[in-house]
Amino acid sequence: KANEKLIKSVAFGSCLKQTRPQPIWDSVFLAKPDVFVLLGDNIYGDTRDMEILKNKWNTFSAISNFQKVRSSSYLLGIWDDHDYGENDAGNEYPRKAESQQIFLDFLGEPKDSDRRKTPGIYDSVTLGPDGKRIQFILLDTRYFRTPLKRAVQRERGKGPYEPNISEGAEILGEVQWEWLAKTLDEPAEIRIVASSIQILSTSHGWETWGNFPKERERLLALLKKTNKAGTLIISGDRHSAEISKLEGILPHPILDITSSAMNQRQKPNEEENPLRVGERYFNENFGLLEIDWTGKSPSILASIRSLSGEVISEYKLENLLSKKINYR
C-alpha cells in the first residue's frame, strides 16, 4: 500500500505570493522531504470572483520548482485567509463552498471524496507502516470561524485584534471538534497537527488561537485528555518563523513550529512570546521535521530552514514514546 512507506522527513511552509518567484522550492527539493504540508496563504486569492481564484491556483500549480517538489513528495494542504478568499475572513465569507471545491481541485482530491462532501477542508491522513505511523491532522481554521473582535484600543506594536470571550466565539465549529476528538483516538506513533494560524503564541494581536481563548483552552484540554505523546503542531501565517513550546500538557513539551513566509520578507520587529525558543526569523523560510525511527522510540528534530536550506533554529524531542523522554 502506498501509505505504508516509512516517513523520515516532513517539510512545511506558508505564505507564497503566486506572482513572485519561488526559489525556496529548490532548497525544499534538496532536503528530500517525504511529505510537504502547505499551511495556508498558498496563494493570495483575495477575491469573490471564482474564476480569478481558479486562475491564481493554476498559476501556482504551474511553477516549475514547486512541481518538482510536488512530484517527489506526498503533498498535503490546508488553507488560511488569503487562499480561502479574503483577508482575515471566517464563516462570513460568502463564497466558501465554491472556494473549497477549487482548493480541493488544486490538491487533486478525488471527486467522490468525503473531503468534498462535507463543509470545511479539515482532514486526517495517516502514513507509514504499523508501529511507525505519522498521523497528519489538517485543521480548517476558516470555514466555521466566527468574526474576529477588533481591539477598542490598539496597543503599540500589536495587531488590531483582541480576545473574543463571548459564548458563541469559535474557530473549528462543533462538527470539526467531534471529528478531531475521534481522530486523536486513531492509532499512530506521531501526530502532526497542522493549523494555519499559531496556537501557542497568543498575545501579538494578529491572528492566533489566542483571539479565541475558550477554543484554545478546549484544544489543549483535549490534547491533555487524549495524552498522546508524539503530538506536535505546525503553523504559518505570520511572515516570520519561530518555535514555541508549552509544558504540562503532554509527557513532553508541545511544540508549535511556525514557518512563514516562503517567498516574502518582513522587517525585523519585537514581539512578545514567552513560549518562544530561540530567535524569530524574518526572511524566507521553510520548516523541516526529521524523524529518526532507528531506536526503540522515535526522535524528532524540528528546524526552521533559510532560503538556502541552512538551519536557523532547531529543537529536538528524543525517545518520544518511552518513559524517559529527553528534549532540548
PLY file of the C-alpha trace (Angstrom):
ply
format ascii 1.0
element vertex 328
property float x
property float y
property float z
element edge 327
property int vertex1
property int vertex2
end_header
0.00 0.00 0.00
1.25 3.47 -0.94
0.57 4.78 2.57
2.95 2.29 4.19
6.18 3.95 3.07
8.25 4.95 6.10
8.18 8.73 6.60
11.53 10.12 7.75
11.11 13.79 6.93
8.27 16.29 6.67
8.73 19.80 5.28
6.20 22.59 5.55
5.69 26.28 4.88
3.19 29.03 4.18
2.60 32.40 2.55
3.50 32.20 -1.14
2.82 35.14 -3.46
1.95 33.41 -6.73
3.10 36.48 -8.72
6.66 36.33 -7.34
9.49 33.87 -7.99
9.60 30.96 -5.53
13.27 29.90 -5.45
12.90 28.33 -1.99
11.38 25.21 -3.58
14.89 24.31 -4.82
16.11 24.08 -1.21
12.99 22.15 -0.19
13.66 19.70 -3.04
17.28 19.23 -1.90
16.05 18.42 1.64
14.21 15.43 0.08
11.13 15.52 2.34
8.82 12.50 2.14
5.86 14.82 2.79
5.28 18.53 2.22
2.47 20.35 4.06
1.17 23.64 2.66
-0.03 25.61 5.69
-2.11 28.32 4.05
-1.83 31.60 2.15
-0.55 29.22 -0.51
-1.79 31.86 -2.94
-3.15 35.35 -2.39
-6.64 34.85 -3.77
-8.39 37.76 -2.05
-11.45 37.75 -4.26
-15.11 36.78 -4.51
-14.66 36.00 -8.21
-14.14 32.25 -8.51
-12.56 32.49 -12.00
-9.86 34.77 -10.60
-9.34 32.39 -7.67
-9.07 29.38 -10.01
-6.55 31.18 -12.21
-4.36 32.03 -9.23
-4.29 28.37 -8.14
-3.38 27.43 -11.72
-0.55 30.00 -11.70
0.84 28.43 -8.53
0.42 24.88 -9.87
2.47 25.79 -12.95
5.56 26.99 -11.05
8.23 24.53 -12.16
10.29 24.21 -8.98
7.09 23.71 -6.95
6.13 20.97 -9.44
9.45 19.23 -8.73
8.66 19.04 -5.00
5.08 18.06 -5.73
6.16 15.12 -7.86
8.77 13.87 -5.37
6.95 14.42 -2.03
3.49 13.50 -0.75
1.60 16.83 -0.81
-0.86 17.78 1.94
-2.50 21.14 2.41
-4.77 23.42 4.39
-5.82 26.98 3.66
-5.60 30.26 5.53
-7.46 33.50 4.87
-5.93 34.69 1.58
-6.36 31.40 -0.29
-9.73 30.82 1.40
-10.73 34.08 -0.25
-10.41 37.22 1.87
-8.03 38.79 4.39
-8.77 37.61 7.96
-12.08 36.07 6.81
-14.04 33.41 8.65
-17.51 31.90 8.32
-18.89 35.16 6.90
-17.03 34.75 3.56
-19.88 34.19 1.06
-18.04 32.01 -1.50
-16.60 29.47 0.92
-18.40 26.43 -0.55
-17.15 27.19 -4.08
-13.67 28.07 -2.81
-13.48 24.71 -1.03
-14.04 22.79 -4.28
-11.45 24.89 -6.14
-8.89 24.30 -3.35
-9.57 20.56 -3.44
-9.22 20.61 -7.25
-5.76 22.11 -6.76
-4.86 19.32 -4.30
-6.16 16.67 -6.72
-8.76 15.45 -4.23
-10.92 12.69 -5.83
-14.36 13.90 -6.93
-16.14 11.43 -4.64
-14.03 12.01 -1.51
-15.60 12.79 1.87
-13.50 15.93 1.99
-15.54 17.26 -0.93
-18.91 16.32 0.54
-18.57 17.91 3.97
-18.31 21.65 4.66
-14.74 22.65 5.52
-11.39 21.27 4.30
-10.31 19.52 7.53
-8.91 16.03 7.02
-6.61 13.45 8.54
-4.08 11.27 6.75
-2.02 8.51 8.38
1.17 7.43 6.60
3.78 4.79 7.38
3.87 1.12 8.38
2.38 -0.25 11.61
4.36 0.87 14.64
5.88 3.79 12.70
2.82 5.75 11.69
2.53 9.51 11.38
-0.95 10.99 11.54
-1.44 14.39 9.92
-4.36 16.28 11.43
-5.24 19.04 8.98
-7.45 21.66 10.62
-9.75 24.18 8.95
-9.47 27.45 10.89
-11.60 29.47 8.42
-14.86 27.88 7.30
-16.55 27.86 10.72
-14.67 30.64 12.48
-16.75 33.48 13.91
-15.57 37.00 13.00
-12.57 38.42 14.82
-13.03 41.05 17.51
-11.28 44.36 16.86
-9.42 45.85 19.80
-11.06 49.01 21.11
-7.65 50.50 21.78
-4.89 49.02 19.61
-1.67 48.64 21.58
1.57 49.95 20.18
3.48 47.24 18.30
0.50 44.87 18.30
-2.08 43.77 15.76
-5.69 45.01 15.60
-7.47 42.14 17.38
-8.31 41.23 20.95
-9.60 38.00 22.54
-13.27 37.25 21.93
-14.57 35.63 25.10
-18.25 35.55 24.11
-20.06 32.21 24.41
-20.52 31.65 20.68
-17.00 32.59 19.57
-15.44 29.62 17.79
-12.74 28.54 15.37
-13.46 24.91 14.50
-17.22 24.53 14.84
-18.85 21.64 16.69
-18.73 19.07 13.86
-14.99 19.58 13.40
-14.45 19.31 17.17
-16.24 15.94 17.25
-14.18 14.77 14.29
-10.96 15.93 16.00
-11.69 14.03 19.22
-12.32 10.84 17.20
-9.24 11.40 15.05
-6.92 11.77 18.05
-8.03 8.32 19.19
-6.90 6.62 15.98
-3.66 4.62 16.22
-0.43 6.48 15.36
3.00 6.94 16.91
3.47 10.59 15.90
0.76 13.19 15.31
1.31 16.44 13.44
-1.47 18.96 13.96
-1.49 21.50 11.11
-3.11 24.83 11.98
-2.87 27.75 9.55
-2.59 30.18 12.49
-0.45 29.94 15.62
-1.85 28.00 18.57
0.77 28.65 21.25
1.78 32.30 20.69
-1.24 34.34 21.74
-0.56 37.94 22.65
0.56 39.69 19.44
-2.86 40.96 18.40
-2.73 39.42 14.92
-4.47 36.18 14.02
-3.91 33.41 16.58
-5.92 30.88 18.57
-5.32 33.37 21.40
-8.13 35.51 19.91
-10.50 32.67 20.86
-9.30 31.73 24.37
-12.10 29.23 25.00
-11.26 27.36 21.79
-7.55 27.31 22.61
-8.26 26.01 26.12
-10.57 23.38 24.68
-7.85 22.21 22.27
-5.18 21.99 24.97
-7.64 20.20 27.29
-8.42 17.69 24.53
-4.70 17.07 23.90
-4.16 16.62 27.64
-7.09 14.23 27.96
-6.11 12.06 24.99
-2.49 12.30 26.24
-0.83 11.14 23.03
2.94 11.51 23.26
4.43 12.35 19.89
1.96 15.16 19.15
3.26 18.47 17.82
1.87 21.50 15.98
2.94 23.21 12.76
1.60 26.63 11.76
2.14 29.52 9.34
0.60 32.94 8.57
2.95 35.28 10.43
5.56 36.26 7.81
8.13 35.24 10.39
9.29 31.90 11.76
9.69 30.75 15.35
9.43 27.69 17.56
7.18 27.91 20.64
6.91 25.29 23.37
4.40 24.65 26.13
4.98 22.24 29.02
2.47 20.48 31.23
0.01 19.19 28.63
1.75 16.07 27.27
4.57 13.88 28.64
6.90 16.19 26.65
6.63 19.87 25.66
4.16 20.63 22.89
5.98 22.42 20.09
4.30 24.87 17.70
6.73 25.28 14.81
5.73 28.33 12.80
7.16 28.66 9.28
6.30 31.76 7.23
6.81 33.16 4.64
8.21 31.13 1.76
8.80 33.97 -0.70
8.36 37.20 1.26
10.42 39.02 3.88
9.42 41.17 6.82
11.28 43.99 8.53
12.51 42.61 11.87
10.39 43.69 14.84
10.00 42.87 18.51
7.10 40.71 19.63
6.30 39.24 23.00
6.01 35.45 23.10
7.02 33.94 26.46
6.83 30.44 24.93
9.39 31.14 22.18
12.53 29.01 21.97
15.43 30.75 20.22
15.01 33.60 17.74
12.33 34.81 15.38
13.40 34.81 11.73
12.10 37.30 9.17
13.49 36.16 5.81
12.18 33.42 3.51
11.99 30.07 5.27
10.50 26.58 5.44
10.15 24.12 8.31
11.56 20.60 8.49
10.85 17.68 10.83
13.41 14.88 10.67
12.15 11.69 12.28
14.60 9.07 13.50
12.91 5.68 13.84
16.09 3.66 14.44
15.93 3.48 18.26
13.31 1.77 20.40
11.39 5.03 20.43
11.29 7.74 17.73
13.01 11.13 17.97
12.11 14.30 16.08
14.46 17.12 15.15
12.39 20.19 14.28
14.10 23.03 12.43
13.46 26.29 10.62
15.45 26.48 7.36
16.53 29.54 5.39
16.10 30.22 1.67
19.35 28.32 1.05
18.32 25.47 3.36
20.55 26.38 6.31
19.38 25.66 9.86
18.16 28.85 11.56
16.86 27.29 14.77
16.10 23.76 15.93
14.63 21.77 18.80
14.90 18.05 19.47
12.42 15.66 21.10
14.06 12.30 21.88
12.64 8.91 22.92
9.14 10.23 22.38
7.24 7.11 23.30
9.39 5.95 26.20
9.12 6.72 29.91
12.27 8.84 29.66
11.66 11.50 27.08
14.56 13.90 26.51
14.15 17.30 24.93
16.29 20.33 24.29
0 1
1 2
2 3
3 4
4 5
5 6
6 7
7 8
8 9
9 10
10 11
11 12
12 13
13 14
14 15
15 16
16 17
17 18
18 19
19 20
20 21
21 22
22 23
23 24
24 25
25 26
26 27
27 28
28 29
29 30
30 31
31 32
32 33
33 34
34 35
35 36
36 37
37 38
38 39
39 40
40 41
41 42
42 43
43 44
44 45
45 46
46 47
47 48
48 49
49 50
50 51
51 52
52 53
53 54
54 55
55 56
56 57
57 58
58 59
59 60
60 61
61 62
62 63
63 64
64 65
65 66
66 67
67 68
68 69
69 70
70 71
71 72
72 73
73 74
74 75
75 76
76 77
77 78
78 79
79 80
80 81
81 82
82 83
83 84
84 85
85 86
86 87
87 88
88 89
89 90
90 91
91 92
92 93
93 94
94 95
95 96
96 97
97 98
98 99
99 100
100 101
101 102
102 103
103 104
104 105
105 106
106 107
107 108
108 109
109 110
110 111
111 112
112 113
113 114
114 115
115 116
116 117
117 118
118 119
119 120
120 121
121 122
122 123
123 124
124 125
125 126
126 127
127 128
128 129
129 130
130 131
131 132
132 133
133 134
134 135
135 136
136 137
137 138
138 139
139 140
140 141
141 142
142 143
143 144
144 145
145 146
146 147
147 148
148 149
149 150
150 151
151 152
152 153
153 154
154 155
155 156
156 157
157 158
158 159
159 160
160 161
161 162
162 163
163 164
164 165
165 166
166 167
167 168
168 169
169 170
170 171
171 172
172 173
173 174
174 175
175 176
176 177
177 178
178 179
179 180
180 181
181 182
182 183
183 184
184 185
185 186
186 187
187 188
188 189
189 190
190 191
191 192
192 193
193 194
194 195
195 196
196 197
197 198
198 199
199 200
200 201
201 202
202 203
203 204
204 205
205 206
206 207
207 208
208 209
209 210
210 211
211 212
212 213
213 214
214 215
215 216
216 217
217 218
218 219
219 220
220 221
221 222
222 223
223 224
224 225
225 226
226 227
227 228
228 229
229 230
230 231
231 232
232 233
233 234
234 235
235 236
236 237
237 238
238 239
239 240
240 241
241 242
242 243
243 244
244 245
245 246
246 247
247 248
248 249
249 250
250 251
251 252
252 253
253 254
254 255
255 256
256 257
257 258
258 259
259 260
260 261
261 262
262 263
263 264
264 265
265 266
266 267
267 268
268 269
269 270
270 271
271 272
272 273
273 274
274 275
275 276
276 277
277 278
278 279
279 280
280 281
281 282
282 283
283 284
284 285
285 286
286 287
287 288
288 289
289 290
290 291
291 292
292 293
293 294
294 295
295 296
296 297
297 298
298 299
299 300
300 301
301 302
302 303
303 304
304 305
305 306
306 307
307 308
308 309
309 310
310 311
311 312
312 313
313 314
314 315
315 316
316 317
317 318
318 319
319 320
320 321
321 322
322 323
323 324
324 325
325 326
326 327
